[in-house]
Amino acid sequence: MQDDTLTPDDRDFVTALASGLEVIQAFDDETPRMTLSEVAAKTDMNRARARRFLLTLHALGYVRKQQRHFELAPKALQLGYAFLSANNYRSVIQQYLEDITDEIGESSSMGVLDSDNVIYVARSSAKHRLMAITLSVGTRLPAAYTSMGRVLLSQLPDDELARYLEQVKLEPHTERSITDTTQLRNCIEQVRQQGYSIVDQELDPGLRSLAVPAFDANGKLLGAINISTNAARIDFDTLTQSFLPLLRDKVQLIQAHVS
């Protein structure tokens, strides 16, 4: 088998599997319960096709059906748990995230890149809440507007980054949000050069975050680790002079302990 990623036109591409996963991913914080028509609309499938996938997932135990509505069943957690189990470094990283929170009183997370989004795979939450939504393992946020996302995008090969920038949809979340792909590219290039990213209130008013990449002992990218804080409480000098050295120390320890 070639290492190149398949496209939907390749004969080895299993369309039914891709569609089934698309149906599972359609359920999120905003739409945890949907009717057949809503699932069909969100996945751009016709009703008959969406119905077959929903009923199959229901038969397998991944979806529950309550009258006209469908929702994910607890068994769906096994899909995410398989990733966490296969990546047994999570417990090590979780401890370092908790150490960060203990030392500075701020939330710290680890994320990985999935298409246009960052997925949280580990998190240590501070007592104070930063965003309107609750951040937890499994949360997905747009990579373009997060410090972890920009760090992970900076690690992409040039051709993959170019493809991302060609298809990404930039939408203003706040008045500070970047909406121009050239400006975003410049930000990512700056992250490549300096080795860290700071995003200031582009995703949510008052949210300021700092992130660095994390590697294992073999130099393989594990993800990005961040510190998120309130812009009114923590200034840029604190981020760069205090928090950045702390993050870099922690990722060095992670690299020494994860192989």
C-alpha positions in Angstrom: 0.0 0.0 0.0 1.3 3.5 -0.8 1.8 6.0 1.9 -0.1 8.7 -0.1 -3.5 9.6 1.2 -6.4 8.2 -0.7 -8.9 10.4 -2.4 -12.6 9.5 -2.8 -12.0 8.6 -6.4 -9.5 5.8 -5.5 -10.8 2.3 -5.8 -9.6 1.4 -2.3 -11.5 4.3 -0.7 -14.5 2.9 1.2 -17.2 5.4 0.8 -19.7 3.7 3.2 -17.1 3.8 6.0 -16.4 7.5 5.3 -20.1 8.4 5.3 -20.7 6.5 8.5 -18.0 8.4 10.3 -19.3 11.6 8.9 -22.7 10.9 10.4 -21.0 10.3 13.8 -19.1 13.5 13.6 -22.3 15.4 12.8 -23.3 15.2 16.4 -21.6 17.9 18.5 -22.1 20.4 21.3 -24.5 22.5 19.1 -26.5 19.5 17.8 -26.3 16.6 20.3 -29.8 15.4 19.2 -31.1 15.5 15.6 -33.9 14.2 13.5 -33.2 12.2 10.3 -33.8 15.3 8.2 -31.4 17.4 10.3 -28.7 14.7 10.0 -29.2 14.5 6.2 -29.0 18.3 5.9 -25.8 18.5 8.0 -24.0 15.8 6.1 -25.3 16.7 2.7 -26.9 13.3 2.2 -30.3 12.4 1.0 -32.7 11.1 3.6 -32.6 7.5 2.4 -28.8 7.3 2.7 -28.7 9.1 6.0 -31.4 6.8 7.3 -29.4 3.7 6.4 -26.3 4.9 8.2 -28.3 6.0 11.3 -30.1 2.7 11.6 -26.8 0.8 11.1 -25.1 2.8 13.8 -28.1 2.2 16.0 -27.9 -1.5 15.4 -24.2 -1.5 16.3 -24.9 0.5 19.5 -23.2 3.8 18.6 -26.5 5.7 18.2 -29.6 5.9 20.3 -33.0 6.5 18.9 -35.8 8.3 20.9 -38.9 8.7 18.8 -37.9 11.0 15.9 -34.5 12.0 17.4 -31.1 10.4 17.2 -28.2 10.9 19.5 -24.8 9.3 20.2 -24.8 6.4 22.6 -22.1 5.9 25.3 -20.5 3.2 23.1 -19.3 6.0 20.8 -16.8 6.9 23.5 -14.9 3.8 22.6 -13.8 5.4 19.4 -12.1 8.2 21.2 -10.8 5.9 23.9 -9.1 3.7 21.3 -7.0 6.8 20.3 -6.2 7.6 23.9 -5.3 4.0 24.7 -3.1 3.7 21.6 -1.3 6.8 22.6 -0.2 5.8 26.1 1.7 9.0 26.6 -1.5 10.8 27.7 -1.0 10.0 31.4 2.5 11.5 31.4 1.3 14.6 29.6 -1.7 15.0 31.9 0.6 15.2 34.9 2.6 17.9 33.3 -0.5 19.9 32.4 -1.7 19.6 36.0 1.8 20.8 37.2 1.4 23.9 35.0 -2.0 24.7 36.5 -0.7 24.1 40.0 2.3 26.4 39.4 0.6 29.4 37.7 -3.1 28.9 38.3 -4.0 28.8 34.6 -5.6 26.2 32.4 -3.3 24.1 30.2 -4.2 21.7 27.4 -2.9 19.4 24.7 -4.4 19.3 21.2 -3.9 17.5 17.9 -4.8 18.6 14.4 -7.7 17.1 12.7 -8.6 18.6 9.3 -9.4 22.3 10.0 -9.8 21.8 13.8 -7.8 21.2 16.9 -9.1 18.4 19.1 -8.4 18.5 22.8 -6.8 15.2 23.9 -5.7 16.3 27.5 -6.6 19.2 29.7 -6.0 20.6 33.2 -8.6 23.2 34.0 -8.1 26.2 36.3 -11.0 27.2 38.6 -11.8 30.3 36.6 -13.8 29.9 33.4 -12.4 31.5 30.2 -14.9 30.8 27.5 -18.7 30.6 27.1 -18.3 26.9 26.1 -16.9 24.3 28.4 -13.5 23.0 27.2 -12.8 19.3 27.8 -11.2 16.3 26.1 -12.8 15.9 22.7 -13.6 19.6 22.3 -13.0 20.8 18.7 -12.0 24.4 17.9 -11.0 26.0 14.6 -7.2 25.7 14.2 -6.9 29.1 12.5 -8.0 30.9 15.7 -6.2 29.0 18.4 -2.6 29.1 19.5 -2.4 25.3 19.5 -3.8 25.3 16.0 -1.3 27.7 14.6 1.6 25.8 16.2 0.3 22.5 14.6 -0.2 24.2 11.2 3.4 25.5 11.4 4.5 21.9 11.6 2.9 20.9 8.4 4.9 20.4 5.2 4.6 23.4 2.8 2.3 21.5 0.4 -0.1 20.5 3.1 -0.1 24.0 4.6 -0.8 25.4 1.1 -3.8 23.0 0.7 -5.1 24.0 4.1 -4.9 27.7 3.3 -6.7 27.2 -0.1 -9.7 25.5 1.4 -10.0 27.0 4.9 -13.0 29.2 5.6 -12.0 32.2 7.8 -14.9 33.6 9.8 -14.6 36.5 12.3 -15.3 35.3 15.8 -14.3 38.6 17.3 -13.2 42.0 16.0 -9.6 40.8 16.3 -10.1 37.6 14.2 -7.9 37.3 11.1 -10.0 36.8 8.0 -7.3 37.1 5.3 -5.4 33.9 4.3 -2.3 35.9 3.4 -2.2 37.4 6.9 -2.8 33.9 8.4 0.0 32.5 6.4 2.3 35.2 7.7 1.3 34.4 11.3 2.0 30.7 10.7 5.4 31.5 9.2 6.2 33.7 12.2 5.3 30.7 14.5 7.6 28.5 12.5 10.5 30.9 13.1 10.0 31.6 16.8 8.7 28.2 17.9 5.6 29.4 19.7 2.2 31.1 19.0 0.3 33.7 20.9 -3.4 34.3 19.9 -5.0 37.3 21.5 -8.8 37.3 21.6 -9.4 36.1 18.1 -11.7 33.2 19.1 -13.4 34.6 22.2 -13.3 38.1 23.8 -10.9 38.1 26.7 -9.2 34.8 25.8 -5.4 35.0 25.4 -3.4 31.8 24.8 0.2 30.7 24.3 1.2 27.3 22.7 4.4 25.4 21.8 4.8 22.1 20.0 5.5 18.9 21.9 7.6 16.0 20.6 8.5 12.5 21.8 12.1 11.2 22.3 12.3 10.3 18.6 11.4 13.8 17.4 7.8 12.8 16.4 5.2 15.5 16.9 2.8 14.6 19.7 0.7 17.7 19.5 0.7 21.2 20.9 0.5 22.3 24.5 -1.0 25.6 25.6 -1.7 27.9 28.5 -4.9 29.8 28.2 -5.7 32.8 30.3 -7.7 36.0 30.6 -6.3 39.0 28.7 -7.4 41.4 31.4 -5.4 39.5 34.0 -2.2 38.4 32.1 -0.2 40.7 29.9 2.1 39.8 27.0 5.3 40.3 29.1 4.0 37.6 31.5 3.3 35.3 28.6 6.7 35.6 27.0 8.9 36.0 30.0 7.3 33.7 32.5 4.8 31.3 30.8 6.8 30.6 27.7 9.9 29.3 29.6 7.6 27.2 31.8 6.0 25.6 28.7 9.3 25.0 27.1 10.6 23.3 30.2 7.5 21.0 30.4 7.8 20.0 26.7 11.5 19.1 27.2 10.5 16.9 30.2 7.8 15.3 28.0 10.3 14.6 25.2 12.6 13.0 27.8 9.9 10.7 29.1 7.8 9.8 26.1 9.3 7.5 23.5 
